[in-house]
Amino acid sequence: MDELERLQDVTAWRPEPGRRFFSASHEEIAAGLTTDVYFIKTRETLRAEGVAEAHVVAEIFPREDGVFAGLPEVEALLRGRGVKLWALPEGSNFAAREVVARIEGPYDRFGLYETPILGFLASSSGWATAARRARLAAGGKPVFCFGARHVHPAVAPVMERAALVGGAQGAACILAAKLAGQEPVGTVPHALFLILGDTVQGARAYHRVMPPEEPRTILVDTYKDEAEESLRVAEALGDALAGVRLDTPGERGGVTPDLVRELRARLDQAGHRNVTVFVSGGLTPERLSALAEAGADAFGVGSYISSAAPIDMTMDLKEVAGKPRTKRGRIPGRTPNPRLVEVL
């Protein structure tokens, strides 16, 4: 697919008939179809004036503190375009208004892509920041990202990858985990037990079918009291049981610290001290902290990460043709930041 050159190219472009999904393909992003149209108008005007290849320095900064993520996609978009790129290492904490990336080169080589560059960084940094906050609230106990169901499937792998950058231990989305060099994590939904009709029957079936290396963590809130079901499952699977998962719905009060304490105590008293307690369902940093203190061992966090707002990123030109130049309200010239490392 050819890169957009003029406003006429935009007018002439038509989506392929019968297109199934609204998400952009890799080729459409590279062609400039996800940029704001005013960058096409800028390109055409600067080319007409003979200054499109002006050598510039652009800097990107955030409006609030956060965790830096999304850099590999920016690098992939700019690679081979004859520009230089410096940035914070992915996963770094950043402060509001700190320069997180700097691009240097002919403006026409990258100006078209300001919109997707900022989008890559804004969304991924927002998700990574939420994941980091969740992990810290959990007191360092493992947090797994279960947020794919809350976002458009085209960006679910991006979101869960960003969560891994932010500190999540693993991801449930298959593609997200694979792209990060991991295997996806997760147990089974309530549907398994509802169809089979009993938690213990479902646990035994799961144990019989799953490969030996797959941990036996069983959902225990479908039918009966969670503590009662946990003991039934522990007795049925014995030493094969790795953990129990609590996902009690809000209609029944959700998973509370008192429930976790009681469940932990009953498991311990019955000799099942090695059985871990995994909690999921509407978890926020406040709930994570309380549940971790009560004895929960690991967490599945979904909507708190997936619904995180993007961190607003801004790109400014700071030099033009070797001279400090920028818009009012900004300081002309490069902003020193020794934490930036050369990427391209």
N, C-alpha and C positions, 0 to 999 in steps of 0.2 A: 504494500500500500504506500503510495507516494505521500511525502510530507506536504502539508498545506503551505502554499506560497502566497496566495492572494485572496482577497475577499471573494473574488469570482469562484475560487476553488470551493469555498464554504457554500456558496449559493448552489453550486452545481452538484455537490455531494448528496447522495441519497442512500438511506439505509437499505441493506439487501432485503428484497421482498421475502416475507415468511420468517423474518428474524424471530427467534424464540425468546430471547432474554434481552433485558434492557442494559445489562452491564457491559462495560467497554472491554474489548479484547486487547491483548498486548499490542497488536499491530495498530489498533486505533489510538491507543495512548501515544505510541511512538510517532504516529502521523500528525499528532497535534489536535485530534478531534475532541479531547477532553479539556482543552484549554479554553479560557475566556476569549471571546471573539476579538476583543480589542487588541490582543497581542498579534493577531493576524493583520489587523489594520496598521498596527505599529510597524510590523515587519515590512509591509508593502510600501509604507510611506518612507521609512528610512532607506530602503533600497532605491526608491525613486530619487532620493536626495544624495545617494552615493555614500552614505555613512553607516550602513547597516553593520559593517565589520568593525566599527569603532571598538577599540580595546577598553574594556571596562572591568571594574571590580564590584561585585555584588555581595552583600552580606545578609544573612538570615538570622533573625532573633525572635524569641518567643515572648508572649505577653505575661506569662506566669511561670512559676517554678514547675519542674517536672523531670521526667526521665526520657532521654533521647532515644528514639527508635524510628525506623523507616529508611535508614541510610542506604542499605543495599539496593533498594529500588531507585533511589536518586542516582547512585553510582551507575547502575545499569542503564538508566536513561541518558546519562551524559557521556558514558564511555565511547571513545572513538570520535567525539565531536570537536576535538582540538581545544578543550578547555581544561583548566586546573581546578581541583576541588580539594578543599580542606574542611574537616569537620571534627566534632567531638566523637570519640569512640562510642559506638552504639551501646546503650545501657548506662551511659554516664548520667549523673544528676546534672541539671542545669538550673540556673537562676533566671528570673524574669529579666529580659532585655540583654542577656548574655548572648554574644554571637556564637551560634551553634554550627554554622557552616559559612564558608566563603567560596565564591566562584569567580574565577578570573579568565578572561579570554574575549574573543570577538562577540559582541552582543548577539549578533544574528545566529550564533551557534547554540545559544541556550535560552534567549529571551522568550521564545515561543513556549517554553516548558515551565514558566514560572508557576502557573496554576497547578499542574500535577506535582511539581516538586514540593510546593507548600502543602498540598493535600497528602502526599506520602508521609511527610513529617508530622503534620498536625494530627492526623488520625492515629497513626501508630504511637506517637508520643503520648497522646491522651490515654490510650489503652494500656501502654506500658506503665504509665504513672499510676493508674488505678491498681494494676497488678502488684506493683511495688508496695503501695499502701496496704493492700490486703495481706501481703506476705509479712510485712512488719507488724500489722495488727495481730496476726496469728502467732506472734512470738517466735518466728523462724520455723514453725511447723509447716509441713508441705501444703501448698495451695495448688490446686489443679484448675485449669480454665474450662468451664462448662458453658461458655457463652454463645456458642455458634447458633443456637436456635433463636437468639434474640436479634440477629442482624441478617442482612441480605446474604444469601449463600455465596455470592461472588466475592464478598469481602471477609467472610468468616475465617478463611485461612490467614488473612492478613491480621485480623484482630487477635486470633489465638497465638500467632507467631509473636506479635508485639507483647502479649501477656508473658510469653516465655522470656523475652528480652527483659521484661520488668521484674522477673523473679518467680513466675509460676513454675512449678515442678514439672508439669506436663499438660497436655491438651487432649480433649476428647475428639475434636474434629480430625478426621483421618488425614486429610490433605495437609492441614496445618502441622501436625506432628511429623509427617513424612518430610515436608519441606525443611523442617528444623532438624532432621536427622534422628528423630525419635519414633517410638511406636505409640499410637494413641492409647489413652487410658480410659477406663470406665467399666461399669458392671453391666447391669440390665435394668430396664424400666419396670414400673409396676405391671405393665401389660403381661409380662411373663407369668407372674404369680396370679394375676386375675384370670388368665386363660387356664392355668393348671389347677387353680382353685385352692391352693394351700402353700404357705411360705416354705415349709419344710420339703414338700414335694418339689417345689421349684428349686430349692437349694440343692437337693440331691440330683435333680436332672442337670443342673448347671455343672455340678461337680463331675458328673459322669461324662458330659459332652466336651467340656473345655479341656485344652491341652494341659499337661502337668505344670508347665511354667506359668500359667495364668493364675494370679492370686484369687483365692476364693473369698471375695468380699460380697456379702449378701444383704440385700435391702430388707429391712425388718419392720416396716411401718404400714404394710398393705392391709392387714386384717385385724390384728390383735395388738395388745399392749406391747410396746417396743421391747421392754425388758423381758417380758414373757417369751416373745418370739425369738429374741437373741439367745436365750437359754435353750429353747427348743432346737434352734439351728446348731448351736454349739454342741449339744448332745448328739445330734444326728451326724455331723461332719467330723467331730472330734478334732484331732490335731491338724486336719486339713483346712480348717476354717482360719482364714487370715484376718478377717475383720467383718464388722457389721456396719451397714450404712443407714443413717437416719436422714429422712427427707420428709418429716412430718409436715403436712400442709398447714397453712395459716388458719384454716377453718377449725383445726384441732389444737391451735395454740403454737404451732411450729415447734422447732427443736429449741428447748430451753436449757440453760445451764443446770437447772435442777434435774431435768431428765437425763442429761449426760452423767451427772454425778451418781444418780441412782443406778443407771445402767452399768457404769463402770464398777460400782461397788458390788452389784449382783453378779457380774461376770467374774470378778476377782474372788468373791466368796465361793463360787462354784468351781474354782480352779482353772478359769480361762483367762489368766492374766496376759497371755500373749495375743489375745484377740484385740485388734485395734478398733477404735470408734471413728468412723468417717462420717462427716456431717455435710449436707448440702441443702440448698433451698433458701433463696433470698438473703444470702449472707452479706453483711456490710462490715466495715472495719470494727464498729462498736460490738456487733454480735460475735465477730471472729475473736476478738479479745476476750470476751466473757466466756465463750465456749472453750477456747484453748485453756483458759485458767481452770475451767471445770473438769478438764480431762480429755477433751476431744483430741484425737491424734492427727487428723488431716482433714482437708476441706475441699469441696468442689464449689467454686465461685463462678457464677454466671452473669447475671444482669448487672451486678456492680461494676464488673470490668467492661462488659459489652456496651453498656449505656454511658460510659464515660465520655464527656464532651471533648471534642478535639481541642488541642492547645493551639490557640491562634498564633500563627507564624507570619512574619512579615519579611519581604525581601526588598532591600533598598540598594540602589546604585550608590557607591561611595567614591568611586574614581571614574573619570572619563578621559581617555587619551593620556593617562599618566598624571592627571591633575585631580586634586581633591574636589569633588563636586557632588552635591546631594540636595534634596529638597529642604525647605524650611522646616525647622523643628528637629532636624538631625544634625549631627556633627560631621562635616566632610572628612574624607580620608578613612583609611583602614582603622578599625577598632582593635586594639591589641587584645589578644587572647592566647596565651601560651599553651592552652589545653588543646587547641586545634592541631590535628595531625593530617599529613598529606594523604589523600585518598586517590586522586588522579593527578 
